Amino acid sequence: MKKIKTAWIIIGVIILFLLGTIWSNSHVTVDKVTIAHNRLPAAFDNFKILQISDLKGKEFGNNQKKLVNVIKKQQYDAVVFTGDYISEEEENLQPLESLLKGMPKNNDMYYILGDKDGDNSTAALKKGDRFYDLFTKYNVKPLYPGMEIKKGGDSIWLKTNPYVGMNEVGAGDISSQLLEEKEAFEARLKEQQDPFTVEISHRATEIDYEDPYLHEYRTTTLNDADKEWRQWDVSLNGHTLGGQFKLPIIGPLYALNFGLFPGKVNVTGVHTVDNHTQYINNGLGVSGPWFAQFRLFNTPSIGLITLKAK
């Protein structure tokens, strides 16, 4: 009798665990984080950015109703979409369009590409591209090469990752118009007196060390003589899914580009090194083979980032 009772308890625990995992994977949480920085312009104290990342074709209710309802409850000043809108197996844009259609239209919205979307190319910056046409239809602007946001006489500068061969903006064929826009933006930024910059990037530049390949690329290909590879004050990223599979206390079990037991730095959450602060949102979708397409102790999330002046 004791063994039978124990067996039923174990079965009950497994069933509860499975039901809890299914429920968790079908809901959306809001990861509310505060980033305090001593260089943030005073007018942007309490400025809120909503980050939506790594949808990967996932649906949250009919016409994304669950996701849209969560977004409508939030108070924010700007929206950034940080890439990977389609899944590895399917290039269906309907889940993304349902989300864009339901988004509140009272704030500026910007998008970049992820590695699953356009092979890090500039394709989605031109009319005729499916991403460009879809985002434009719903008044979402491409964030290339960057954007100055003004408030109360102060400015912050949103910008894409400068390492074009590795991240959002590809090193392939770039039109003369896009090159001119890039050069004009960089010239304006260079004229500023110590501008506050927010990098919007699908894949993060590692905050705690400079990858040798990155160092070679920026110093040789880009002729960058600056010793600092983190060319931003704050960076908002996605890509890793926060590890997708997590364990309490231990944290992420695996992360793209970082392997097994990667820790949290460069994978999930907020981290600061040398006055550079990086936030990586856990995103909404899933990755991997069909049998691993679920999240473990990692509910899908959007990020609500509040900038605070120290």
N, C-alpha and C positions, 0 to 999 in steps of 0.2 A: 504493500500500500504506500509506503514511504517513497519508493522509487517511482511509482506511478504519479504520485502527487508532485514530486520534484520535476518529472518529465513535463507535466502539464504547466507548471510554473515557467519552465524554460521556454516551452512553446508559446505561452502567453506573452512573455517578455519579447520574444522574437517578433510576434505579430504586432505588438505595440510599437516596436522599433521600426518595422517596415511601414506601418501606417503613419507614424510620425515623420519618417523620411519622405514619403509620398506627399504628405500635407506640406511639409517644409519646402519641397521643390516646386510646389504650385503657387506659392505665395511670394510677395515682395516686401522686403523691409527697407527702411531708409537708414543708411549709415550716416549719422549726423556727426561731423567732425569739425573741430575748431582749430584753425591754424593761426597762431599769433606770431607776428613778425615785427621786429623793431624798425624796419624800413617801409612798412606799409603806409602810404599817404593817408592823412587823417580823414579825408572825405570818404575813404573806402573802409573805414572801421565798421564792421558788421555787414560788409558786402557778402552776399550769398550766391554761390554758384551751384547749380544743379548739374550733376554729371550722370550721363546715361551711357553705359558701356557694355560691349560684348553681348548684344541681344542674341546673336547667332540663330536667328530664325525662330526663336521660342515664342509661344503664344501663352498669354496669361488671361484666359477667359475669352469669350467671343469679342472680336474686334479690340483685343487688348484691354478689355474693360477693367480688370483688376489692377493692371499697371497704371492705366490712365487715372483711375480714381485715387490711387496713392499719390501720383504726381500733383493732381489738382488740390490736394490738401496741404501742399508745401508752399512756403513763402520764399521766393528767390528773386535775384536780379538778372541773372543770365543763365543760359543753358548751353552745355557743351556735350556733343555726342562724340564719344572717343573710340569708334571703330568696331569692326567685326560684327556687321549687321546680319550676315548670312552664315549658315553652318557649313561645315566641311563637305557634307553630303548633298546639300540642296541649296540652290541659289534663288530661292523664292523670296521676293521682296515684299510680299503681302503683309507679313508680320510687322515689318518696318513701316510700311505705309499706314497700317491701322494705327500704329503708335503715333506717327506724325499727324495723322488726321485728328486724333483725339487730344493732341497737346494744346494747352492754353497758348494763345497767340499774343499775350500782352508783354512779353519780354524778348529781347534779342536771343537768337539761337544760332549756334555755330556747329559745324561738323568737320571731322577729319576721317581718314580711312584707317582701317586696320589691315593686318597682313592677309586676312581671308577675303577682303573685299576687292582689291585691285592690284595685288602684287606690289603694293607700296608705290604705285605710279601716280602721275598727275592726271590720269584719265578723268577722274571725278571732279576735275576743275573746269571741264569744258562742256559746252552745250552738246547734247547728243549722247552723252554718257548716261546710263540708267540711274546712277547714284546722283549725279548733278541734277538731272531733270526732276527726279523725285524730291530731293531736298528743296530745290528751288520752288517747286509747286507748292510747298508748305512753308515758304519764307524762311528757310534755314540756310545760312550763308556758309560758304566754304571758308575755313580758317587758314587761308594761305595768302601770303606768308605769315600774316599776323593781323592784329587789330588793336587799335588804341581805344580804350574805353575811358571817357571823360566824366568827371563828377565833381561838382563844386570847385572847379578850378584845378583839380588834381587829375592825374591819369595813372592807369595801370596798362600794361602792354601784354596782351595775349599773343603768344607766338608758337609756331610749330617747331619741332625738333630741328636743330641746325644740321644734323648729320644725315644729309639727304640720301646717302647711299645705304643707310641702315634702317631708316624709319619711314614716316608717312609719305614724304615727297621723294619719289624715285629719282635716280640719277640718269634715267633714260632720256628719251626725246622730250625736251621741254620747249614749249613755244616761246618765241621772242617776247610775246606779250606777258607771259608768266615770269620770264626772267626779268623783264623791266619792272613788273610789280614787286618782285622780290628785292631787286636793287633799290627801288624807291623806298620800300618799307625799311630796309636795313639802314639806309641813309638817314631817314627820319629818326630812327631809334638811336643812331649814333650821335645825333645832334642833341639828344636829351641829356640833362644833368643827372646822372645816376638814376636811370629809370627803374621802376619796380616791374619785374617781368614775371609772368605766369606762363610756364611752358605747358601746352596741351599736346600730349603725345600718347599714341596707343600703347606702345611699348616703352617702358621706362629706361632712361639712362641710369645705370647703376650709380647709386648715390655715395657708396662707401669706397669704391675703387674705380680706376679707369682701366677698362678692358684693353689689353695690348693691341687688338685689332682696331678698336676705336681710336686709340692714341695714334697709331700709324695712319689711319684714314684722315683724321683731322689735321695732323701736322704735315703729312706729305701731300695728300690729295687736295685738302682745303687750304694748305699753307697757313694754318693757324698757329701763331707763335705764343698764344696765351697759355700759361701753365694750368689754368682752370678749365676743366672739361664740363663742369656743371654751370652752364651759361644761363642761369635763371635763379630767381629767389624762391619761387614755389613751382612745383611740377605736379600735374594731375594726369594719371595714367590708368590703364587697364591691362588687358592681355593675359595676365596670369590666372584669372578667375579666383584669385585669392588662395590658390592651391586646389580648388574644387573639392578635394577630399581633406577634411580636417579632423583632428582628434582633440578633445578637451585637454588643456594644458600643453600638450605636445605641439599643436598647431598644424600647419600644412604638411601633408604627407608627400606631395609631389607638386611641382610647378613647372610650366613650360619654360624651357631654357635654363632652368635651375636644378632639375633632377629631384631625387629623393631627399626628403627631410631638409628642405631649403632654408628653413627659418622664416622670419617674417620680413626682414629688410629686403627691399626690392620686389616683394611678393604680395604683401597685403598691409593696409593700414598706413599710419602716418609715422614718418621717421625724419629726423633732422640731423644733418652733419655739416659742420662749419657754416652755420647760418643759411643753409640750403634745406628747404623742407619739401619732402616728397610724399604724395598721397597716391595709393593704388587702390582703386575700387574693385570689389570682388565680382562685379558684373552680374548679368542676368542669365546667360545661357550656360551650355555645357559643351565639353569637347571630348574627343577620344572615341574608341570603338563603341558599337551599339550597346554592349553589355555594361559599359562604364559611363553611360550618358546619364548621370545623375549626380547630385551634390550630397556630400555627407557632412553634417554639422556645419553647413555653409549655405544658409538661405539666400536665394537671389536678392540682389540689392541694387539700389541707386544711391549715389552719393550726394549729400547736401553739405557743401563745404562753406563754412563761415570764416571769412578773413577778419582778423582782429589786430588792431594796432597795440603793440606792447607799450 
